[in-house]
Amino acid sequence: MSLSTYYVMCKSVLGYYMRGKQLPSWDLKLQVFCDVVRYYSQLRFPECSDDDIDTIDFDQMHRGFQSQPMPPTELSTKVGVYRGFAIDADAQAIDPHTLDGLGLAEQPLRALIEQDARCPRQIPCELVASWTACAAHNIRRDSHKAALEPVPLASSEKIVLCLHGGAYVMGSPASHRETLGKFSACTGLRCLAIDYRLAPRHPFPAQFHDALLAFYYLVAQGFKPKNILLLGDSAGGHLCVGLVMLLKHIAQSTGSQLRPGAVMLLSPMPGLLLDGDSLRTQAMFDYVAPTPLEWPNAPMRLLYKPGHKCTDEYRKELAYPLLTPVNGDLSGFPPTIVQCGGSEVLVDDIRKLAEKLQKDNHERVQVVYDEYPEMVHVFHRFSYRPEADAAFSRLAKFVAELKQPS
């Protein structure tokens, strides 16, 4: 622990006992975590401007993110098991013609498809299976090998494709292993988490390409699209929304059925253009430090065309629906649940996304929005908190209420 971190931690503890809780329901552990991580966020994304853009080494920045990644978490053997493997990207055929008319992402996606054909690569991933998921298929703990194979254990089995958060610059299946274990335990579903490519070395739409390949992979393994559920937190939630929009476009051009069975969004990043008041009013509580679009090192700038100045034309491009979904047509979504904390900086924009989903889908499908008072960004990771338990219980209820596949 660095001296500066120790200072921030001590200051937070003293503040808790001398000035009191920042919010009435908070405990010491949550308050110190938010103060320390907010401090680190400010170090990772220091204030700068487009005047500095020519001096920024974005590749070095990428290496810096990877040298100090989100800490890995462990899956307790009391909860379940997991296995790492890799998907051959070139084995999942994507017809470039299905991207016709996609707009801003069309040509970059075509280029990525061609690149995979020339230079085969793999997408690392992890399959998480709780003992609850194993028991649902009569798999015993002492012979669980079958549960770690990415093939259907029954023709009607649902599986969860998990897209991790981390502002598109950090995160991995390992950083979310514990959370996915808890999700698998409460729902009885297996989870496939992919290690998609990260910015700024791999800008948009590389992440969408990897998510699409993972979905196609599960279909090729024998899972019906309607039995594939999507789960994503933060940037992963943004990616889930984009994946559904991308699948809808491809389905319309091919006449195929590619709609997933459900979408579960945990404090999703609503888009790259944000304007909610909570970016200001909740900044003293949430551990996520807001980074203005004017900063070239802001996560949204690192995802889309890193190194480009924030011109009027650039801002117009950020309004593209795959980047800012509220600007698009969100009809045709499967049943969706959105969960977030009432004290996170993104809450106002998340509300707008949920309202857009509800409006565009009317009464055709269920769109649930749950807001947890005084909770921060992706509070699900605080497994000891009753709010996290309540959120996971609600997710389990949501999954249980999905119609049984025919």
C-alpha positions in Angstrom: 0.0 0.0 0.0 1.4 3.4 -1.0 1.7 6.2 1.5 -0.9 8.3 -0.4 -3.4 5.4 -0.3 -2.8 5.0 3.4 -3.4 8.7 3.9 -6.7 8.6 1.9 -7.8 5.6 3.9 -7.0 7.1 7.3 -8.7 10.4 6.3 -11.8 8.4 5.3 -11.9 6.4 8.6 -11.5 9.6 10.6 -14.2 11.3 8.6 -16.6 8.4 9.2 -16.1 8.5 13.0 -15.8 12.3 13.4 -18.2 13.7 10.8 -20.4 10.7 10.4 -21.6 8.6 7.6 -21.8 10.1 4.1 -25.1 8.5 3.7 -27.3 7.1 6.5 -27.2 3.4 5.4 -23.5 3.3 4.8 -21.0 1.3 6.8 -17.3 2.0 7.3 -16.2 -0.5 4.7 -18.4 0.9 2.0 -17.4 4.5 2.8 -13.7 3.8 2.8 -13.9 1.8 -0.4 -15.7 4.6 -2.2 -13.2 7.2 -1.0 -10.1 5.1 -1.9 -11.4 4.0 -5.3 -12.5 7.5 -6.2 -9.0 8.7 -5.4 -7.5 6.0 -7.7 -10.0 6.9 -10.4 -8.8 10.5 -10.3 -5.2 9.3 -10.6 -6.0 7.0 -13.5 -7.9 9.7 -15.4 -6.1 13.0 -14.6 -7.5 16.3 -15.9 -6.3 17.2 -19.4 -7.5 18.8 -22.6 -7.2 18.5 -26.3 -4.3 20.8 -26.2 -2.4 17.9 -24.6 -3.6 15.3 -27.0 -0.4 15.1 -29.1 1.7 14.4 -26.0 -0.5 11.4 -24.9 0.9 8.0 -25.6 -2.3 5.9 -25.8 -0.4 2.7 -26.2 1.5 3.4 -23.0 -1.8 4.3 -21.4 -3.2 0.9 -22.4 -0.2 -0.9 -21.0 -0.7 1.0 -17.8 -4.2 -0.1 -17.4 -3.2 -3.7 -18.0 -0.2 -3.5 -15.6 -2.7 -2.4 -12.8 -5.8 -4.3 -13.7 -9.0 -4.7 -11.7 -8.0 -7.3 -9.0 -9.0 -10.9 -9.7 -11.7 -12.4 -7.4 -12.0 -16.0 -6.4 -14.8 -18.4 -6.7 -15.2 -20.3 -3.5 -15.3 -24.1 -3.9 -18.3 -23.9 -1.6 -20.1 -22.0 -4.4 -19.0 -23.8 -7.5 -16.3 -24.3 -10.1 -15.0 -22.6 -13.3 -12.8 -23.4 -16.2 -10.9 -21.2 -18.6 -10.6 -21.9 -22.3 -10.6 -19.9 -25.6 -12.9 -19.4 -28.5 -11.4 -19.5 -32.0 -12.6 -16.2 -33.5 -12.1 -17.3 -37.1 -14.3 -20.3 -36.6 -17.4 -18.2 -36.0 -18.5 -17.1 -39.5 -20.0 -13.6 -39.8 -21.4 -12.7 -43.2 -20.2 -9.1 -43.9 -23.3 -8.5 -46.0 -25.5 -8.8 -42.9 -23.9 -5.5 -41.8 -25.1 -3.6 -44.8 -26.8 -0.3 -43.6 -25.4 -0.5 -40.1 -23.9 2.9 -40.3 -20.9 4.1 -38.4 -19.8 0.6 -37.3 -20.2 -1.1 -40.6 -16.8 -0.6 -42.2 -14.8 -1.0 -39.0 -16.6 -4.3 -38.3 -16.0 -5.5 -41.9 -12.3 -4.7 -41.4 -12.2 -6.7 -38.1 -13.8 -9.7 -39.8 -11.3 -9.6 -42.6 -8.5 -9.2 -40.1 -9.6 -12.4 -38.3 -9.6 -14.3 -41.6 -6.0 -13.2 -42.2 -4.7 -13.5 -38.7 -6.6 -16.1 -36.6 -6.9 -15.3 -32.9 -8.7 -16.5 -29.8 -11.0 -14.9 -27.3 -10.2 -16.1 -23.7 -13.2 -16.9 -21.6 -14.3 -18.7 -18.4 -17.3 -20.9 -17.8 -18.7 -20.6 -14.3 -20.9 -23.3 -12.9 -22.3 -23.1 -9.3 -23.2 -26.3 -7.5 -26.8 -25.1 -7.8 -26.5 -25.1 -11.6 -24.9 -28.5 -11.4 -27.6 -29.9 -9.2 -30.2 -28.6 -11.7 -28.8 -31.2 -14.2 -28.1 -33.9 -11.7 -24.4 -33.4 -11.8 -22.6 -34.3 -8.6 -19.7 -32.3 -7.1 -17.3 -35.2 -7.4 -17.9 -35.6 -11.1 -18.5 -32.0 -12.4 -16.5 -32.1 -15.6 -19.6 -32.1 -17.8 -20.7 -28.8 -16.2 -17.6 -27.1 -17.5 -18.1 -28.1 -21.1 -19.7 -25.2 -23.2 -22.5 -27.4 -24.6 -26.1 -27.7 -23.6 -26.7 -30.1 -20.7 -30.4 -30.3 -21.8 -32.1 -29.1 -24.9 -34.0 -26.4 -22.9 -31.0 -25.2 -20.8 -30.5 -21.5 -20.5 -27.0 -20.1 -20.4 -25.8 -16.6 -19.5 -23.3 -14.7 -21.7 -21.6 -12.3 -19.4 -19.9 -9.1 -20.5 -17.8 -7.5 -17.7 -17.5 -3.9 -16.8 -14.4 -1.7 -16.4 -15.0 1.4 -18.5 -13.9 -0.6 -21.6 -10.3 -0.2 -20.5 -10.1 -2.7 -17.6 -11.8 -5.8 -16.3 -11.8 -9.5 -17.2 -13.7 -12.7 -16.4 -11.3 -13.1 -13.4 -12.3 -9.7 -11.9 -16.0 -10.8 -12.0 -15.6 -14.5 -11.0 -17.0 -14.1 -7.5 -20.0 -12.0 -8.7 -20.8 -14.5 -11.4 -20.5 -17.3 -9.0 -23.1 -15.7 -6.8 -25.4 -15.0 -9.8 -25.0 -18.6 -10.9 -25.9 -19.9 -7.4 -29.0 -17.8 -7.1 -30.3 -18.5 -10.6 -29.1 -22.0 -11.2 -27.7 -21.0 -14.6 -24.2 -21.5 -15.9 -22.3 -18.4 -17.0 -19.9 -17.8 -19.9 -17.7 -14.7 -19.4 -15.5 -13.5 -22.3 -12.3 -11.5 -22.1 -13.2 -9.1 -24.9 -10.6 -6.7 -26.4 -10.1 -3.4 -24.5 -9.5 0.2 -25.4 -7.6 2.2 -26.2 -5.5 -0.3 -28.1 -8.6 -1.9 -29.4 -11.2 0.9 -30.0 -14.9 0.5 -30.9 -16.2 -1.7 -32.4 -13.7 -4.4 -31.4 -15.7 -5.2 -28.2 -19.0 -5.5 -30.1 -17.3 -7.8 -32.6 -16.1 -10.1 -29.8 -19.5 -10.1 -28.1 -21.1 -11.1 -31.4 -18.6 -13.8 -31.9 -19.3 -15.2 -28.4 -23.0 -15.2 -29.1 -22.5 -17.0 -32.4 -20.2 -19.5 -30.6 -22.9 -20.5 -28.1 -25.4 -20.9 -31.0 -22.9 -23.1 -32.8 -22.4 -25.1 -29.6 -26.1 -26.0 -29.6 -27.8 -23.3 -27.6 -30.9 -21.7 -29.1 -30.7 -17.9 -29.2 -33.8 -17.6 -27.0 -32.0 -19.7 -24.4 -29.0 -17.4 -24.3 -29.4 -14.6 -21.7 -27.2 -11.5 -21.5 -25.7 -10.1 -18.3 -23.5 -7.1 -18.1 -22.4 -4.5 -15.6 -21.2 -1.0 -16.3 -19.5 -1.0 -19.7 -20.6 -4.6 -20.1 -24.2 -3.4 -19.7 -23.6 -0.9 -22.5 -22.2 -3.7 -24.6 -25.2 -6.0 -23.9 -27.5 -3.3 -25.2 -25.3 -2.8 -28.3 -25.2 -6.6 -28.9 -29.0 -6.8 -28.9 -29.2 -3.9 -31.4 -26.5 -5.5 -33.6 -28.3 -8.9 -33.5 -31.6 -7.2 -34.4 -30.0 -5.6 -37.4 -28.5 -8.9 -38.6 -31.8 -10.8 -38.0 -33.7 -8.2 -40.1 -31.2 -8.6 -43.0 -31.3 -12.4 -42.9 -34.7 -13.3 -41.6 -33.2 -15.4 -38.9 -34.2 -15.6 -35.2 -31.3 -14.2 -33.2 -33.0 -12.4 -30.3 -31.5 -13.5 -26.9 -33.9 -14.7 -24.2 -33.4 -11.8 -21.8 -31.1 -8.9 -20.9 -29.9 -8.1 -17.4 -28.1 -4.7 -16.9 -26.3 -3.9 -13.7 -25.5 -0.2 -13.4 -25.1 -0.1 -17.2 -23.0 2.6 -18.8 -26.0 4.4 -20.6 -23.9 5.8 -23.5 -21.0 7.9 -24.5 -23.0 11.2 -24.4 -24.2 11.8 -20.8 -26.0 14.8 -19.4 -27.7 13.8 -16.2 -27.5 16.1 -13.2 -26.3 13.1 -11.1 -22.9 13.4 -12.7 -22.5 16.4 -10.5 -24.9 15.8 -7.6 -23.7 12.2 -6.8 -20.0 12.7 -7.4 -19.3 13.1 -3.7 -20.8 9.7 -3.0 -20.0 7.3 -5.9 -16.5 5.9 -6.3 -16.7 6.5 -10.1 -15.1 9.9 -10.7 -16.8 11.7 -13.6 -14.5 12.5 -16.6 -15.8 15.2 -18.9 -16.0 14.5 -22.6 -13.5 17.3 -23.1 -10.7 15.2 -21.6 -9.0 13.0 -24.2 -8.3 10.4 -21.6 -11.9 10.0 -20.6 -13.1 6.4 -21.1 -15.6 7.4 -23.7 -12.9 9.1 -25.7 -10.6 6.1 -25.3 -13.3 3.8 -26.6 -14.1 5.8 -29.7 -11.3 7.0 -31.9 -8.7 7.6 -29.2 -6.4 10.5 -30.1 -9.1 12.4 -32.1 -10.0 15.8 -30.9 -13.5 16.5 -29.6 -14.8 18.4 -32.5 -18.5 19.1 -33.3 -18.3 16.3 -35.9 -16.9 13.9 -33.3 -19.7 14.7 -30.9 -22.2 14.0 -33.6 -20.6 10.6 -34.2 -20.9 9.8 -30.4 -24.7 10.1 -30.9 -24.6 7.0 -33.0 -27.1 4.5 -31.5 -24.6 1.7 -30.8 -22.6 4.3 -28.8 -25.5 6.1 -27.2 -28.5 3.7 -27.4 -31.2 6.2 -26.3 -30.8 7.8 -29.8 -31.7 4.5 -31.4 -34.7 2.2 -31.9 -34.8 -0.1 -28.9 -37.9 -1.9 -29.9 -37.8 -5.7 -30.2 -35.8 -6.2 -27.0 -36.3 -9.4 -25.0 -37.5 -9.2 -21.4 -35.0 -6.8 -19.7 -34.1 -5.8 -16.1 -32.1 -2.7 -15.2 -30.7 -2.3 -11.8 -28.7 0.6 -10.4 -27.8 2.5 -7.2 -29.6 5.7 -6.3 -26.4 7.4 -5.4 -24.3 6.6 -8.5 -23.2 9.3 -10.9 -24.8 7.6 -13.8 -28.3 7.2 -12.2 -30.0 10.0 -14.2 -28.8 8.7 -17.5 -29.6 5.1 -16.6 -33.1 6.1 -15.8 -33.4 7.7 -19.3 -32.1 4.4 -20.8 -34.7 2.3 -18.8 -37.5 4.7 -19.8 -36.5 4.5 -23.5 -36.5 0.7 -23.3 -40.0 0.8 -21.6 -41.3 3.2 -24.2 -40.0 1.4 -27.3 -41.3 -2.0 -26.1 -44.6 -0.8 -24.7 -46.5 -3.8 -23.2 -44.9 -6.4 -25.6 -42.2 -7.4 -23.2 -41.3 -6.9 -19.5 -38.8 -4.1 -18.8 -38.1 -3.8 -15.1 -36.2 -0.9 -13.6 -35.0 -1.2 -10.0 -33.2 1.6 -8.2 -31.6 0.9 -4.8 -31.4 4.0 -2.5 -28.0 5.2 -1.4 -26.2 2.5 -3.3 -23.3 3.2 -5.7 -22.1 1.9 -9.1 -22.4 -1.9 -9.4 -23.1 -2.3 -5.7 -23.7 -6.0 -6.5 -20.0 -6.5 -5.9 -20.4 -5.7 -2.2 -21.6 -9.2 -1.4 -22.0 -8.5 2.3 -24.5 -5.8 1.8 -28.3 -6.6 2.1 -28.9 -4.5 -1.0 -26.7 -6.8 -3.0 -28.6 -9.8 -1.7 -31.9 -8.1 -2.6 -30.6 -7.3 -6.1 -29.5 -10.9 -6.7 -32.8 -12.2 -5.4 -34.6 -9.9 -7.8 -32.5 -11.2 -10.7 -33.3 -14.8 -9.7 -37.0 -13.9 -9.6 -36.7 -12.3 -13.0 -35.0 -15.4 -14.5 -37.6 -17.7 -12.9 -40.4 -15.7 -14.5 -39.1 -16.1 -18.0 -41.3 -18.3 -20.1 -40.0 -21.9 -20.4 -38.6 -22.5 -23.9 -40.6 -24.7 -26.2 
